[in-house]
Amino acid sequence: MAAPRVWLLWRIGVFLAALAPLVFWGCQVASNAAGPEPGNYLLLNIGIGGLCMLLLTLSLTPLTKFTRWKGFALIRRQLGLWTLAYATLHMLSYALFILGLNWALLGSELIKRPYIIVGMIALIGLAVLGATSNRWSIRRLGKRWKPLHKFSYVILGLVLLHFFWVVRADMQEWAMYAAIAALVMATRLPPVARTLPKLRYRLSR
């Protein structure tokens, strides 16, 4: 009985940790502490939060191999859905604060800002992965499920491209996230992935 209770507490803790930034940003806006453009404040922070969630989700597999702790594997789907939630909120923030829910402006925005198209493709990809992350889909898709969910690597590239276009005037922050993404992806290369359990053993000696 103790183990299921521990895993439940672990999942609740992860849920609260993922929710906390959204609550904080909302409180900042409500208290007029988000600067002169609270809409842009929410749009940018939620977008960066979504990128962080995606990086955390992709890091869970190498962390599991390195530590052999199944707690990381247990929250993979949970963090994946949080990534989708952040991406959806990012899109809704754009629609509300930039478009003012005036969808007639979307066509001209797509021409002026093609990074929006890249972001929308990434969001659609996340929605597909979120919709097929349940057990029924795993059974239904069979061997096709893993190749489909490897599209998350492509989504990471699209999100980084989207972010690059947005902040190209200041590359320092983007370069930091790109470096983290490169490290996460490097741990998934077969030669590196095979050495992770061995590295843990060597460090523990």
Secondary structure as GFF3:
##gff-version 3
##sequence-region A 1 205
A	DSSP	alpha_helix	2	30	.	.	.	ID=ss1
A	DSSP	alpha_helix	38	67	.	.	.	ID=ss2
A	DSSP	alpha_helix	70	74	.	.	.	ID=ss3
A	DSSP	alpha_helix	76	93	.	.	.	ID=ss4
A	DSSP	pi_helix	94	98	.	.	.	ID=ss5
A	DSSP	three_ten_helix	103	105	.	.	.	ID=ss6
A	DSSP	alpha_helix	106	112	.	.	.	ID=ss7
A	DSSP	alpha_helix	115	131	.	.	.	ID=ss8
A	DSSP	alpha_helix	135	141	.	.	.	ID=ss9
A	DSSP	three_ten_helix	142	144	.	.	.	ID=ss10
A	DSSP	alpha_helix	145	149	.	.	.	ID=ss11
A	DSSP	alpha_helix	151	166	.	.	.	ID=ss12
A	DSSP	alpha_helix	171	186	.	.	.	ID=ss13
A	DSSP	alpha_helix	190	204	.	.	.	ID=ss14
###
